[in-house]
Amino acid sequence: MTIRRQTRRRILQSILASPLLAGLGTTIKAFAQDADASITAADQALDVFDFERVARERLPPAHFGYLATGVDGDETLHANRAGFANYSLRVRRMVDLSKIDMSVDLFGTTWDSPIVLDPVGSQRAFHPDGELAVARAARSRKHLQILSTVASNAVEDVTKARGAPIWYQLYPTDQWAVTQALVSRAKAAGCPVLVLTVDLQGGTNRVTLGHAIRRDTRDCTACHVSKPPQFLQELPRKPMFRGLDTSAVTDMTPLDMNWDFVKRLRDIWPRKLVVKGIVTREDGELAVEHGVDGLVVSNHGGRGEDSGRASIDSLQEVAAGVSGRMPILVDGGIRRGSDIFKALALGATAVAIGRPYIWGLASFGQEGVEKVLDILRGELLTAMRQAGTRSITEIDRSFVVDNRQ
Ligand SMILES: Cc1cc2nc3c(=O)[nH]c(=O)nc-3n(C[C@H](O)[C@H](O)[C@H](O)COP(=O)(O)O)c2cc1C
């Protein structure tokens, strides 16, 4: 986005410099300023990137860095976005488009749209109302919300603000007693689905975040235990960990976690179990074998490994491995309705978004999140109409072309 703006600015500057256009200078200057101006209200946004700019301006450097960071050289982060350009839409004409149905079914619940709000930790770092504002937006726009283990609001409060059950994302930690406590709390709060995140096992190296923390001159210890904040030291302050003994926790995901862990989890979680972070066909097949109910194809928004592989590229092979035996969500780099359309065509049942709704939250709270959802739903509707598809189930592989083949 920054590159696009810089290019636009350079083009406008060269136009302004042209002697031929000297008389038009004032008009063009006004246009140049307008093109560069940030939006000041949610309803001015033209696409989700309008919120990214405001979020960057409003958030302290370290908080924006936490949101923006990938790992190592951010290769996977960039690949996630660039990956969508490898696919083009193959559209059909002369279809009756008077009725478009965007609804999807996930474990017996029908959602108005296939757009899900991904678990994103510590949302009060982006807006004082954090996950509660997101829940209110999800409620008003009828979207599914997944709450992070490291949320800055508790599952009971977020469920209340959402006014309906939410899914709960689990970082089990390496202490089984803590896992059990988190799971029973999610169960008691009425969460119908537990989402086990498996893509951070082994740790991450968030270089962009490190640079952002260095640039931030504020005293972090006003809110955090230390500067730079140490994740595990912060745990006792997180609502889902209050009252739990976290002194023995050394990792959010046990280093020895394997498919047996899913069996163990099954014994304490009788409801639906989704695994988040699968990116290969083999693991998709293993998930089916181990009785998992659903998957999120995800590389954690480029925050896990720096494989340089786009999430949208992983989707097809995972879908082939699963072969319709369970629902598959996909996330990573989804910013436009056409991205959502491509993901659905390549085998996703639904899609999830992370950073875009947080840009909305950081910019204008609940209204910002609502507008992000409105924009993406509107863009998907347009993409579906333009492609000649009247329902989500009609969107299949025939509607996209892989430009590399
Ligand atoms: C700031 C931030 C915090 C995140 N926290 C969590 C988390 O607590 N649990 C989790 O499973 N995924 C977490 N994720 C990953 C998202 O759920 C999701 O996989 C990712 O953001 C999707 O990519 P996108 O941001 O490009 O849409 C986080 C992502 C970001 C950007």
The ligand as a Gaussian input file, in Angstrom:
#p B3LYP/6-31G(d) Opt

LIG

0 1
 C       -1.597000      -9.039000      15.746000
 C       -1.945000     -10.462000      15.484000
 C       -2.225000     -11.306000      16.544000
 C       -2.588000     -12.626000      16.298000
 N       -2.920000     -13.428000      17.356000
 C       -3.301000     -14.702000      17.134000
 C       -3.712000     -15.539000      18.201000
 O       -3.729000     -15.127000      19.353000
 N       -4.068000     -16.815000      17.915000
 C       -4.056000     -17.312000      16.631000
 O       -4.379000     -18.479000      16.412000
 N       -3.699000     -16.518000      15.594000
 C       -3.334000     -15.246000      15.805000
 N       -2.994000     -14.449000      14.762000
 C       -3.089000     -14.977000      13.389000
 C       -4.485000     -14.721000      12.812000
 O       -5.442000     -15.497000      13.472000
 C       -4.545000     -15.040000      11.312000
 O       -4.083000     -16.352000      11.098000
 C       -3.791000     -14.059000      10.444000
 O       -3.843000     -12.760000      10.951000
 C       -4.399000     -14.077000       9.026000
 O       -3.664000     -13.276000       8.161000
 P       -4.044000     -11.769000       7.779000
 O       -3.694000     -10.937000       8.968000
 O       -3.176000     -11.510000       6.599000
 O       -5.518000     -11.715000       7.455000
 C       -2.636000     -13.130000      14.969000
 C       -2.360000     -12.262000      13.909000
 C       -2.029000     -10.941000      14.151000
 C       -1.777000     -10.048000      12.977000

